[in-house]
Every structure is written in C-alpha cells, then in structure tokens.
Amino acid sequence: MPRRITLIHTNDVHNRWSEPFVEQIRAAKQQFNALLFDAGDCIRAGNMGIPLYQESAWAFMRDAGYNAIALGNREFHITPFGLLAKLRGAPCAVLCANLRPKQPDTPLPVQPVWHTEHHGVRVAVIGLTVPMVTPRMKSALLSAYLFDPPIEVAQAWIAQLRHEADLLIALTHIGYRQDCLLAEACPQLDLILGGHSHTPIQPPEQRNGVWIAQAPPFGEGFGLITLERTPSGRWQIVSPVG
C-alpha cells in the first residue's frame, strides 16, 4: 500500500505568535500526527539585533511541537555571541547547510540536515538560507561566518542523502524565485517548504517534478499537506489545506 505522511509548515511569522495560532497548529499536528516545520524568520530580533533575553518565539514553538526550523535572516548574526543569543532556547534543530564558520573553533549552533522516521517513512530535511555574507562581500571581514551558494550546497547533500531517504525535503529561507531555481537544479528533491519572499503558495505547485509550498507570513495561516507515495516512488499531494 502507498504510504502517507502529513506535514505542517509556517514561515516568516516575525514573532507574531499568539495562543490561538499555536493552538490551531498544535491541534492540527495532533489530529494528523504530522511533522511540523518552520522556514525561518520566526523571532523578533532584526538581522543585526542581539536579544537581551531568550526570544519569546521559542516558548510558543516549543508548545506547538516544532520538529525543525530553517535559519532565517532574522535568526542569523555575524558574531558568535549574537548567533548564540538569538538561538538560545530554540525548541528543536535549527537547520542551515550552507553556513560555515571562518575558523574551525568558532561555535556553529545550527546543523545542515535533520533526519527522522515517521509512519515508516524515512525523512531527511536540508536547511538552506539566503546568503547574507559571502566571501566577496566587504562584510566578510567582520563576520565570523560565511554562506555558500544554497543550490550548490543542496546538490552536494542530495547526492549523499537521496538513497537514505524516502522523502527528501528542502526547508528553505531563500525566497520563491530561488526555490523555483532549486527545483530546476535538484529534481531529486520531493518537496520544498519555503520562506523569505512572503509569497504564499497554497495549494502547493509542482515544478520539474518537485512540489513547492509556502505559507502566509506574519502568522496569518499555516500549510498542511498530506503526501502519498505512488508505486513509482514519487510523492503526490492528496490533501493540501490552507
């Protein structure tokens, strides 16, 4: 029998969390026994801001039961102290495969990939973030971290992960246009859950055989997708809900 799996996703909430919104997400996660992801920019602090206290978003997201979060530009900081302060208290894995420290001893509180097995489905999730500091930028002199091109990084990871995963997801904060280019370059992906451009894609669309979805920003809604694996091994969306 084809296997089914349900996913819930949010993006670009910008700390507009509320008890009713979280309750809706938590109820849907319990009802469908779903995995829950966020595609970045979930906290209050701006790009260069350093919070004095733990971000309030983390308590809401812990209550909702998030499984993995993509690093957004709001969650990034060029200094180790700032990055650690922003991510302190994060309720689950924060993902970014295309971020690296300039020095090997610099702390990097993110991971590239998250794995799980859910309803018998082996799931791998790659995190990708819009490059905010690259080696050619003047800001690279001040930053403890550098970003590599997300599509190139994705291609390298996919070559490693595709045989290990039944469902291969890119959880991205690179914007809709880049998500489309990612789908064109990486048809081995099954699904892209995106953010950054504030471009709701509901119901999800398919490009080059890869599903692309993005939820409304600012806590105005979430995406709920049920996928069914066909005999060919590909995944079809059988129940998208806005």
Secondary structure, 3 states (H helix, E strand, C coil): CCCEEEEEEECCCCCCCCHHHHHHHHHHHHHHCCEEEECCCCCCCCCCCCCCCCCCHHHHHHHHCCCEEECCCCCCCCCHHHHHHHHCCCCCEEECCCEEECCCCCCCCCECEEEEEECCEEEEEEEEECCCCCCCCHHHHCCCEEECCHHHHHHHHHHHHHHHCCEEEEEEECCHHHHHHHHHHCCCCCEEECCCCCCCEEEEEEECCEEEEECCCCCCCCEEEEEEECCCCCEEECCCEC
